[in-house]
């Protein structure tokens, strides 16, 4: 049964990509994109239910493996990809009406969107650490085409910067994967099984510690480039600012999580081989540095999409820091924060996309009066800002509270650094968003009604999870934390 469910999950975006490669120029391509994304989401729900009933399972001759940790990310990825496809429908049509996109560009966008979804799902579900690398490289290549969609000098520069930096990062991750195989083949023998994560996890105590240390450094730096950890982050603000807003939503809400999943799979192996907290210390260091640097850069931003890109760096740093601390509470909080950040940040980019189209600019000083021009967009942006800044009762408050209180108990020296950084980020973002929402404007309305259901659906979920955590979901997070050594 798991084989059929997984096959449906991977075939839906593959078939969607092929169909949109043929029919992507038709007037109904946006609807087909949403339909195939919905099929992917439905398949992810079926897979999640199957894993909830039967527990962790391998599929397709152990080349794929599903457990409580990656299936939770699969469901989150498929859901955000579906809601983003709904947001894309009116957004991309307005871009076409404004002359920014041609029909061939939309053709490319829809086909690459599905293939990007496929690459992320393969990276999450595969059991083979080598295939993880291949899927991450495929995600990089498809994203380059999406970031450069407008074909302006700035977008081409951003795509080239993204390709070079992430290409270097993925090359380092490849070297780390080779070192991992070198350590494994001495224990498991030569062949493809030496890179299967389940086999590696079973013999992690027998792996050569020195080689595993070196492998993890390369894997953390390599995949950390995709996560956007400082000082490997410089591609991320440019890619967000110059690419289409739906691409910003899936980059912040999904791709960063997928890369972090690869790092966590590696950390489990290293922790078992070394019996020390070396991997956790490295993650805490990179995470804390990312939080501090991103908070300082937030106050200098003038482009609204670049500002929220730095917010993504801050939050991914916080999640990496929490995973680095380890333990049941910190790991639980990190996974909860991954969920809250994905839902909230994608909702913010949905609202930002409509605000930018209404005002015709991404410069915050020229975006004013969203509440007057479109109350739903204004409230969506304001509520999303409250949520991402950790205001109660939104779920981000709960996850940040757990992370900070755990840091107070286990690593008290980090607490003032975190609190000061989060305070700086709060002041910077709130101070810039307030006039955007409540100021005066002379902008005109859009020819197509904005897709606001995804915005408020995401924010409602974040609000509900902040007020009430269903017991089965809490148990799910605890099981996933236990799998990660928490």
VOGU-3710 file (C-alpha; in Angstrom, 3 decimals, decimal comma):
1> xxxxxxxxxx> 0,000/0,000/0,000  2,799/2,428/0,868  4,300/1,853/-2,583  1,065/2,898/-4,302  0,602/5,946/-2,072  4,171/7,095/-2,659  3,880/6,429/-6,383  0,761/8,606/-6,538  2,556/11,359/-4,612  5,478/11,472/-7,050
11> xxxxxxxxxx> 3,529/10,829/-10,240  1,128/13,742/-9,696  3,747/16,532/-10,036  5,652/14,569/-12,696  2,510/14,195/-14,783  1,639/17,817/-14,060  5,038/18,959/-15,288  4,717/16,929/-18,496  1,161/18,117/-19,195  2,058/21,743/-18,553
21> xxxxxxxxxx> 5,148/21,391/-20,744  2,703/20,578/-23,559  -0,332/22,690/-22,641  1,285/25,419/-20,528  0,468/28,115/-23,070  -3,281/27,461/-22,981  -5,641/29,816/-21,191  -6,522/27,121/-18,662  -2,905/26,280/-17,722  -3,270/28,007/-14,332
31> xxxxxxxxxx> -6,280/25,819/-13,507  -4,396/22,695/-14,591  -1,472/23,721/-12,387  -3,804/24,064/-9,390  -5,526/20,770/-10,181  -2,258/18,825/-10,307  -1,077/20,526/-7,103  -4,333/19,479/-5,440  -3,778/15,884/-6,591  -0,310/16,008/-5,026
41> xxxxxxxxxx> -1,772/17,320/-1,769  -4,456/14,597/-1,741  -1,775/11,949/-2,272  0,253/13,413/0,609  -2,781/13,178/2,906  -3,253/9,518/1,975  0,441/8,841/2,602  0,307/10,624/5,962  -2,691/8,563/7,067  -0,901/5,386/5,964
51> xxxxxxxxxx> 2,220/6,203/7,989  0,089/7,191/10,990  -1,549/3,742/10,896  1,428/1,555/10,031  4,461/3,536/11,265  7,748/4,070/9,378  7,971/2,095/6,145  10,379/1,533/3,279  9,247/1,394/-0,352  10,581/0,491/-3,791
61> xxxxxxxxxx> 13,340/-1,844/-2,680  14,241/0,459/0,241  15,114/3,350/-2,081  12,404/5,409/-0,372  11,639/5,624/3,334  8,739/7,363/5,087  8,610/8,077/8,803  6,909/10,581/11,087  9,536/13,259/10,433  9,633/13,404/6,653
71> xxxxxxxxxx> 5,944/12,650/6,077  5,044/15,700/8,163  7,245/17,776/5,850  5,727/16,059/2,795  2,211/17,054/3,874  3,337/20,612/4,659  5,152/20,912/1,324  2,204/19,612/-0,689  -0,268/21,870/1,140  1,744/25,074/0,674
81> xxxxxxxxxx> 2,485/24,144/-2,953  -1,279/23,761/-3,542  -2,263/27,051/-1,892  0,554/28,835/-3,728  -0,781/27,489/-7,022  -4,162/29,025/-6,143  -2,469/32,341/-5,393  -0,565/32,121/-8,695  -3,707/32,130/-10,838  -4,736/35,807/-10,497
91> xxxxxxxxxx> -1,230/36,994/-9,652  0,398/35,711/-12,844  -2,516/36,981/-14,974  -2,027/40,487/-13,576  1,689/40,231/-14,324  0,807/39,274/-17,888  -1,672/42,164/-18,168  1,060/44,551/-16,987  3,362/43,300/-19,729  5,898/41,744/-17,367
101> xxxxxxxxxx> 5,270/38,188/-18,579  4,580/36,706/-21,988  2,720/33,479/-22,753  5,983/31,493/-23,244  7,175/32,744/-19,834  3,968/31,507/-18,199  4,402/28,214/-20,049  7,847/27,840/-18,484  6,606/28,927/-15,048  3,822/26,353/-14,762
111> xxxxxxxxxx> 5,883/23,399/-15,971  8,865/24,294/-13,761  6,568/24,825/-10,770  5,424/21,202/-10,950  8,946/19,864/-11,480  10,181/21,953/-8,554  7,498/20,373/-6,376  8,560/16,927/-7,588  12,230/17,582/-6,771  11,373/18,652/-3,213
121> xxxxxxxxxx> 9,168/15,609/-2,617  11,845/13,229/-3,919  14,441/14,857/-1,650  12,122/14,430/1,345  11,075/10,829/0,722  14,171/9,124/-0,662  16,144/6,807/1,589  19,304/7,216/-0,481  21,577/10,078/0,585  22,932/10,229/-2,960
131> xxxxxxxxxx> 19,469/10,731/-4,423  18,871/13,462/-1,841  21,786/15,312/-3,399  20,476/14,723/-6,947  17,000/15,973/-5,984  18,428/19,072/-4,297  20,422/19,825/-7,439  17,266/19,392/-9,534  15,428/21,781/-7,209  18,260/24,287/-7,682
141> xxxxxxxxxx> 18,090/24,124/-11,464  14,309/24,494/-11,630  14,423/27,399/-9,180  17,039/29,200/-11,269  14,610/29,182/-14,194  11,800/30,452/-11,958  13,864/33,250/-10,391  14,976/34,483/-13,838  11,430/34,377/-15,225  11,086/38,149/-15,810
151> xxxxxxxxxx> 14,297/38,211/-17,891  15,261/41,638/-16,558  18,943/42,405/-15,865  18,262/42,301/-12,112  16,417/38,960/-12,252  19,097/37,390/-14,442  21,782/38,612/-12,048  19,860/37,202/-9,080  19,381/33,852/-10,835  23,069/33,694/-11,783
161> xxxxxxxxxx> 24,099/34,536/-8,210  21,723/31,881/-6,906  23,076/29,316/-9,364  26,734/30,005/-8,568  26,423/30,131/-4,779  24,063/27,188/-4,469  26,112/25,322/-7,077  29,194/25,701/-4,903  27,159/24,687/-1,876  25,729/21,619/-3,550
171> xxxxxxxxxx> 29,255/20,631/-4,670  30,389/20,736/-1,042  27,371/18,626/-0,102  28,407/16,121/-2,783  31,851/15,845/-1,230  30,224/15,293/2,162  28,056/12,551/0,653  31,134/10,889/-0,840  32,830/10,946/2,572  29,688/9,455/4,098
181> xxxxxxxxxx> 29,837/6,612/1,570  33,557/6,158/2,285  32,787/5,666/5,983  29,801/3,406/5,288  31,290/1,034/2,727  33,826/-0,215/5,286  30,921/-1,428/7,428  28,135/-2,122/4,914  30,253/-3,113/1,918  30,322/-1,590/-1,517
191> xxxxxxxxxx> 27,121/-0,888/-3,438  24,040/1,267/-3,288  23,024/0,071/0,175  25,950/1,944/1,715  24,077/5,222/1,147  20,664/4,058/2,351  19,841/6,110/5,441  18,057/3,263/7,233  21,128/1,032/6,824  23,446/3,830/7,922
201> xxxxxxxxxx> 21,257/4,533/10,945  21,416/0,872/11,941  25,232/0,847/12,046  25,928/4,480/12,953  27,800/3,427/16,082  30,315/1,527/13,916  31,059/4,307/11,429  34,476/5,975/11,502  34,073/9,081/13,716  36,807/11,177/12,088
211> xxxxxxxxxx> 35,370/10,696/8,603  31,845/11,415/9,866  33,015/14,687/11,445  34,483/15,859/8,159  31,453/14,642/6,191  29,045/16,557/8,416  31,013/19,789/8,071  30,744/19,589/4,277  27,073/18,553/4,409  26,180/21,354/6,821
221> xxxxxxxxxx> 27,984/24,004/4,795  26,658/22,605/1,497  23,019/22,209/2,442  23,312/25,229/4,759  23,754/27,308/1,621  20,284/26,166/0,518  18,886/26,844/3,999  20,221/30,399/3,841  22,447/30,226/6,912  24,851/33,129/7,415
231> xxxxxxxxxx> 27,442/33,611/5,900  26,053/31,520/3,014  22,864/33,530/2,658  23,554/36,293/0,152  21,674/34,639/-2,732  18,388/34,475/-0,835  17,373/38,181/-0,627  18,187/38,711/-4,318  16,222/35,630/-5,400  13,197/36,737/-3,370
241> xxxxxxxxxx> 13,317/40,322/-4,568  13,714/39,631/-8,294  11,673/36,459/-8,822  7,875/36,174/-8,998  6,181/36,357/-5,613  4,830/32,749/-5,767  8,454/31,622/-6,109  9,332/33,632/-2,987  6,519/31,862/-1,126  7,693/28,347/-1,991
251> xxxxxxxxxx> 11,361/29,225/-1,484  10,789/30,544/2,047  8,011/28,156/2,968  9,315/24,915/1,473  12,791/24,674/-0,054  14,585/25,862/3,077  12,822/23,125/5,087  13,827/20,447/2,593  17,496/21,378/2,876  17,254/21,404/6,666
261> xxxxxxxxxx> 15,709/17,918/6,564  18,845/16,653/4,762  21,037/18,233/7,449  18,992/16,615/10,237  19,257/13,161/8,645  23,022/13,645/8,603  23,078/14,911/12,212  21,385/11,734/13,465  24,195/9,660/11,937  26,963/11,882/13,284
271> xxxxxxxxxx> 25,503/11,972/16,794  25,356/8,178/16,822  28,905/7,799/15,516  30,565/10,382/17,775  28,498/10,219/20,938  29,204/13,960/21,391  27,378/17,226/20,740  29,712/18,377/17,953  27,040/18,441/15,231  24,627/20,239/17,537
281> xxxxxxxxxx> 27,234/22,832/18,483  27,946/23,590/14,820  24,235/23,975/14,082  23,764/26,198/17,116  26,659/28,396/16,009  25,432/28,834/12,439  21,850/29,282/13,643  22,669/31,916/16,240  24,863/33,832/13,784  22,026/33,796/11,247
291> xxxxxxxxxx> 19,522/35,181/13,754  21,838/38,033/14,762  22,965/39,053/11,267  19,466/38,837/9,745  18,012/40,972/12,560  20,652/43,661/11,979  20,085/43,689/8,211  16,298/43,958/8,567  16,422/47,586/9,664  18,362/48,585/6,507
301> xxxxxxxxxx> 15,962/47,135/3,939  13,913/49,317/1,583  12,511/46,539/-0,638  9,575/44,751/1,006  10,392/41,329/-0,453  14,052/41,611/0,565  12,944/42,506/4,092  10,848/39,381/4,456  13,655/37,359/2,839  15,925/38,410/5,697
311> xxxxxxxxxx> 13,102/37,471/8,055  13,257/33,960/6,563  16,999/33,826/7,243  16,309/34,842/10,842  13,681/32,178/11,384  15,630/29,398/9,660  18,538/30,342/11,897  16,271/30,012/14,929  15,050/26,600/13,769  18,608/25,417/13,099
321> xxxxxxxxxx> 19,625/26,660/16,560  16,746/24,721/18,165  17,595/21,520/16,309  21,214/22,018/17,362  20,257/22,212/21,041  18,549/18,826/20,715  16,427/17,197/23,369  12,684/16,478/23,221  11,453/20,011/23,901  13,836/21,866/21,579
331> xxxxxxxxxx> 13,305/19,386/18,730  9,528/19,542/19,214  9,721/23,346/19,175  11,895/23,347/16,042  9,390/21,230/14,094  6,497/23,350/15,326  8,374/26,475/14,246  9,038/24,952/10,815  5,290/24,494/10,414  4,399/27,947/11,681
341> xxxxxxxxxx> 7,071/29,682/9,606  6,094/27,898/6,381  2,413/28,751/6,763  2,945/32,316/7,966  5,723/33,385/5,611  3,936/32,048/2,531  0,775/33,919/3,617  2,822/37,109/4,021  4,298/36,763/0,543  0,793/36,218/-0,869
351> xxxxxxxxxx> -0,328/39,510/0,702  2,910/41,252/-0,296  2,454/40,123/-3,898  -0,963/41,755/-4,118  0,297/44,890/-2,349  3,194/45,222/-4,803  0,875/44,783/-7,788  -1,526/47,411/-6,447  1,228/49,976/-5,846  3,436/49,063/-8,809
361> xxxxxxxxxx> 6,640/49,013/-6,741  8,498/46,950/-4,155  9,995/50,014/-2,455  8,298/50,268/0,923  8,311/54,065/0,991  6,016/54,035/-2,051  3,599/51,353/-0,800  0,922/52,965/1,320  -2,705/52,618/2,346  -3,332/48,920/1,813
371> xxxxxxxxxx> -6,122/49,011/4,364  -7,830/51,806/2,429  -7,207/50,331/-1,022  -7,988/46,691/-0,191  -8,950/45,970/3,429  -8,509/42,226/3,004  -4,962/42,581/1,645  -4,155/45,139/4,354  -5,436/42,972/7,172  -3,771/39,907/5,687
381> xxxxxxxxxx> -0,412/41,674/5,657  -0,871/43,130/9,130  -2,011/39,857/10,721  0,738/37,951/8,943  3,274/40,446/10,297  1,903/40,049/13,829  2,133/36,273/13,443  5,705/36,135/12,101  6,877/38,535/14,828  5,723/36,059/17,467
391> xxxxxxxxxx> 2,742/37,956/18,818  0,304/35,831/20,840  -1,971/34,031/20,270  -0,406/32,964/16,953  1,506/29,688/16,827  4,888/31,342/16,206  4,692/32,703/19,758  4,324/29,180/21,160  7,270/27,766/19,218  9,547/30,747/19,949
401> xxxxxxxxxx> 8,599/30,590/23,629  9,591/26,910/23,795  12,887/27,573/21,996  13,850/30,523/24,222  12,874/28,837/27,506  14,858/25,737/26,522  17,828/27,957/25,702  17,459/29,658/29,108  17,666/26,270/30,804  20,377/24,563/28,736
411> xxxxxxxxxx> 22,433/27,404/27,240  21,664/30,540/29,280  24,419/32,585/27,596  22,451/32,482/24,323  19,280/33,944/25,844  20,213/37,668/25,775  21,545/37,284/22,212  18,268/35,745/21,068  16,061/38,236/22,910  17,951/41,298/21,663
421> xxxxxxxxxx> 17,999/39,982/18,076  14,287/39,164/18,096  13,524/42,601/19,565  15,514/44,346/16,818  13,695/42,277/14,168  10,326/43,108/15,749  10,996/46,845/15,750  12,353/46,842/12,187  9,535/44,871/10,574  6,652/46,395/12,532
431> xxxxxxxxxx> 7,942/49,918/11,993  8,094/49,406/8,213  4,832/47,490/7,758  2,622/49,852/9,779  2,665/52,782/7,264  2,283/50,315/4,392  -1,020/49,174/5,846  -2,380/52,384/7,407  -0,957/55,154/5,186  -2,647/57,176/2,419
441> xxxxxxxxxx> -2,623/55,997/-1,209  -3,666/57,014/-4,723  -3,193/53,560/-6,293  -5,959/51,999/-8,393  -7,585/48,616/-8,041  -6,405/45,529/-9,892  -8,213/44,099/-12,940  -8,364/40,632/-11,312  -9,616/39,923/-7,798  -6,716/38,857/-5,544
451> xxxxxxxxxx> -6,575/35,275/-4,235  -6,998/35,900/-0,531  -8,385/32,520/0,563  -4,835/31,064/0,797  -3,724/34,046/2,941  -6,431/33,699/5,552  -6,430/29,884/5,442  -2,761/29,868/6,423  -3,213/32,527/9,097  -6,248/30,724/10,522
461> xxxxxxxxxx> -4,236/27,517/10,854  -1,417/29,404/12,585  -3,937/31,016/14,950  -5,662/27,715/15,760  -2,360/25,973/16,476  -1,402/28,865/18,727  -4,581/28,490/20,745  -4,996/24,711/20,712  -2,626/21,927/19,745  -4,611/18,762/18,870
471> xxxxxxxxxx> -3,308/15,807/20,931  -2,689/13,646/17,861  -0,578/16,411/16,274  1,423/16,887/19,487  2,025/13,112/19,633  3,098/13,219/15,986  5,698/15,886/16,720  6,937/13,930/19,756  7,374/10,782/17,682  9,274/12,708/15,031
481> xxxxxx> 11,441/14,313/17,737  12,239/10,863/19,119  13,334/9,711/15,661  15,735/12,645/15,514  17,188/11,809/18,894  15,131/14,367/20,770
//
